[in-house]
Amino acid sequence: MVYPTRSIVAELNFDKMTTLAEELNDYAERTASDAQTTRDTITRLDWSGGAKNAAESRAHREHAQLMRVSATFTSLANAITTGHTNLSSLAGDLKLTATAYEANDYSVADNWKVTDSYNYALAESAAAGDDEQLTALETLKATRARIAENATLWMERVARDFDTADTDTAAAIRGANGVLDELTPPAAGLSSGGAAKILDNWDDGRGLTREQMYALAAAGNLTPEQLQALHAGLPVNIPQGQYDFLRTLFRGLDGMSVDEITGLGGTGEQGAAVRNLLSNGMQIMSTPSVSTTAGDSGGMAVLPTNVASLLTEKLHTGTVKKRDYDNHTTFEYSHVPRIDEFEKLVGLLESGDPALRMGTDIDRGILKQASEIAEASRSGRIAGAGEELTDTHDVLNRALALASADTTAVRDFTAGAEAMNVTYADGRQFDADRHLDALFAYRWGDSQGGISDMYKWLSENAGNPDNTFAAFKAADTASALGQYFGDSSNVEIGRDLGQSSPLLTQTLATSLAPFLADFAGAHQPGTPNEFPLFGGETLTPGELKNLFMALNSDPTAAGVINRAGAEWQFYMAHSAGMDPDAASLGNAAGVLQDAMSDGMNAQIDHLKKEGLDDYAEQMRVAAAGRNILAAIPNVGAPLNAMMPVGTLEELLFGPAPDYDSMSTDEINALTVLRAETLTDPDVTKFAIFAGMAAADPELRLEHPQWFDENGNPSWKAIHGNDGPTLRERTSMTPAEREAYDREHSQRETTFNEWRNFVARSGHYDRWDTHFDSGVEQSDEPGQPVETAPDDSSMLPIPGLEGGR
């Protein structure tokens, strides 16, 4: 059993429990008195009629409610008083007893084990030669050992009693607190008057009382049920008093600079708490889905004016010239005078509760302004207030990491939702494509967090069965990203993404992998087998090719997304094996395969022109060193186990070269590397066969030679192991060669029998017809996205058509 240790008990101080119990009893008396006064005032009025009856009825109900509150305060005080009595007594017994034993030459360990520490060596030395004294010492040693043993048992029992008393006290306190929470929700007592008094204290330079800090905490809080509704995309109703409190507080901050707001509460412990609670209140009040029964709602307009203007007005005001005297050169830098305020607001919001960041206008504004700062600071530096140069990389990473917790705001930003229009003070329409240009053209390097955090959540929420709103947002955001990189006007940004921002590219590859079947237009109408689509939009073949080209711009990302593409094709073929009517999935597999191949070749062509001749080999190495991804949630991992072991890299990137059997010309030809296509019919047939076996367990009994010992389709059993190299074969003895030929012939016979079986089923021919039609679809990306209105708050992106 685990006991409270001696060191823990030694640090305990129970003095505040008495004070707290006294305060609670005082609250109980005052609450009871207020209840009596309120009821008597109403019932003793000299009036009559229906209104009097209604008022008295309400007064009696409120009296009963307040008396229950008073009784609960008393119950809580009694629990604390009883706990103080029991815990302080037991702790005192433990500490005093341990000290007494130590004073008598015993040692007491942290786990309350008592041992005899008497110096017997010295005593035995002094009694040397005196048998009577030596016998007495042995008796003493045995007696003290029994005392130590009994003392250990006693102290362990008291420690157990202490633990029981502590548990009982905690349970009693929690129970009373639970009743109080039901009778008096934290936000129930809030009002605009309480906020006004807090503002008065700040105006006078005074700190806040404990009750005022409690009020701030209650105002910046949502119940578990409200939080659940917030994250499910549902309306959140808050008490009118809570809304009035925060609205009054924020109107009182109008006219204060962001610097002054972030300094409220001072630099001490109270200051940190005030900033945390202000952050929470701003998140709640800037959420349009938060409202009251009376019809008041949250949004950008409720925030303090200088906070709202920082998030909605144009931050970039022009350029500043700076002279580099060492190089006799003049550079121009974008001028963003409020960059310091933006950074301080990010710091304030970082102190708040991340759970409250969901669908807030303050996060929408952070995302929009961060993208505009990124656009203004393509060099990584801008001129801030006073025209001093400021590095932007850190503040942008912090801002995007902060807002990334708000997946609703990220979806709105990426998809260009109407809700983003609130981030413009002049009422213009938000242009998602242009703001994504700014973020994806910025050189993020290998930065951890920041923009990479914005999209990590997509794969985790693909088809989320526990939160359909999160699943919708993931699909919508993934679709917007697919359409963005698929748009021919964004090819230049996409094909350079992996060079400027490799970690971001890798994150996008992992995040978009679950949606490849959606993008390829997979469907399975009228079949009993459910195919796991996750709500993503279908891309044109050309758009899908451009998306693969962008994600192929980094070797590691290329390994991720192409493996995922192969996995999806394998699963589609597996589904076609389970149900012949699902053969139409072959069309999506063909579209996907063609996009993978063309996207890879286009990217390699581009990078070769850029002088990166070793890219394809880097990509092959990156893919070979990575485990197969489970791109398909819930079913991907089991299917991966069936995929032909050791062949996936060959199918995607070509087989490892066998230099022993190649001519000089063939070796030289390897310098022109191309990604191999997943068109090996035997691999597709194996996927179809695995589906047939899943649908018809009798196949295992009819053809056990094609399955492993666990009853799973086995590529090794069907195809056999890779044979010896040409050099190894030429060095064989006649007997070895004869044995090899015999084994090879048997393997080919088994393999051909299996091929013929799959062919006779007709599954593969139906699949192949659809697959070919998918491959042959036009790669034209379709009509580009309609050009959005000009946005003068954004700087032109050099090198892009139309000044974008």
Secondary structure as GFF3:
##gff-version 3
##sequence-region A 1 804
A	DSSP	alpha_helix	6	11	.	.	.	ID=ss1
A	DSSP	alpha_helix	15	43	.	.	.	ID=ss2
A	DSSP	alpha_helix	50	103	.	.	.	ID=ss3
A	DSSP	beta_strand	106	108	.	.	.	ID=ss4
A	DSSP	beta_strand	114	116	.	.	.	ID=ss5
A	DSSP	alpha_helix	120	126	.	.	.	ID=ss6
A	DSSP	alpha_helix	131	183	.	.	.	ID=ss7
A	DSSP	three_ten_helix	186	189	.	.	.	ID=ss8
A	DSSP	alpha_helix	192	203	.	.	.	ID=ss9
A	DSSP	alpha_helix	210	219	.	.	.	ID=ss10
A	DSSP	alpha_helix	224	231	.	.	.	ID=ss11
A	DSSP	beta_strand	236	237	.	.	.	ID=ss12
A	DSSP	alpha_helix	240	252	.	.	.	ID=ss13
A	DSSP	alpha_helix	258	262	.	.	.	ID=ss14
A	DSSP	alpha_helix	269	285	.	.	.	ID=ss15
A	DSSP	beta_strand	290	291	.	.	.	ID=ss16
A	DSSP	three_ten_helix	300	302	.	.	.	ID=ss17
A	DSSP	alpha_helix	305	312	.	.	.	ID=ss18
A	DSSP	beta_strand	319	324	.	.	.	ID=ss19
A	DSSP	beta_strand	329	334	.	.	.	ID=ss20
A	DSSP	alpha_helix	339	350	.	.	.	ID=ss21
A	DSSP	three_ten_helix	354	356	.	.	.	ID=ss22
A	DSSP	alpha_helix	361	376	.	.	.	ID=ss23
A	DSSP	beta_strand	381	383	.	.	.	ID=ss24
A	DSSP	three_ten_helix	385	387	.	.	.	ID=ss25
A	DSSP	beta_strand	389	391	.	.	.	ID=ss26
A	DSSP	alpha_helix	393	404	.	.	.	ID=ss27
A	DSSP	alpha_helix	407	415	.	.	.	ID=ss28
A	DSSP	three_ten_helix	418	423	.	.	.	ID=ss29
A	DSSP	alpha_helix	432	441	.	.	.	ID=ss30
A	DSSP	alpha_helix	451	454	.	.	.	ID=ss31
A	DSSP	alpha_helix	457	460	.	.	.	ID=ss32
A	DSSP	alpha_helix	468	486	.	.	.	ID=ss33
A	DSSP	three_ten_helix	488	490	.	.	.	ID=ss34
A	DSSP	alpha_helix	491	495	.	.	.	ID=ss35
A	DSSP	alpha_helix	497	500	.	.	.	ID=ss36
A	DSSP	alpha_helix	502	512	.	.	.	ID=ss37
A	DSSP	three_ten_helix	513	515	.	.	.	ID=ss38
A	DSSP	alpha_helix	516	519	.	.	.	ID=ss39
A	DSSP	alpha_helix	541	551	.	.	.	ID=ss40
A	DSSP	alpha_helix	555	578	.	.	.	ID=ss41
A	DSSP	three_ten_helix	580	584	.	.	.	ID=ss42
A	DSSP	alpha_helix	585	609	.	.	.	ID=ss43
A	DSSP	alpha_helix	615	624	.	.	.	ID=ss44
A	DSSP	alpha_helix	636	642	.	.	.	ID=ss45
A	DSSP	alpha_helix	648	653	.	.	.	ID=ss46
A	DSSP	three_ten_helix	659	661	.	.	.	ID=ss47
A	DSSP	alpha_helix	664	669	.	.	.	ID=ss48
A	DSSP	alpha_helix	681	695	.	.	.	ID=ss49
A	DSSP	alpha_helix	698	702	.	.	.	ID=ss50
A	DSSP	three_ten_helix	704	706	.	.	.	ID=ss51
A	DSSP	alpha_helix	715	719	.	.	.	ID=ss52
A	DSSP	alpha_helix	726	730	.	.	.	ID=ss53
A	DSSP	alpha_helix	734	761	.	.	.	ID=ss54
A	DSSP	alpha_helix	763	775	.	.	.	ID=ss55
A	DSSP	three_ten_helix	801	803	.	.	.	ID=ss56
###
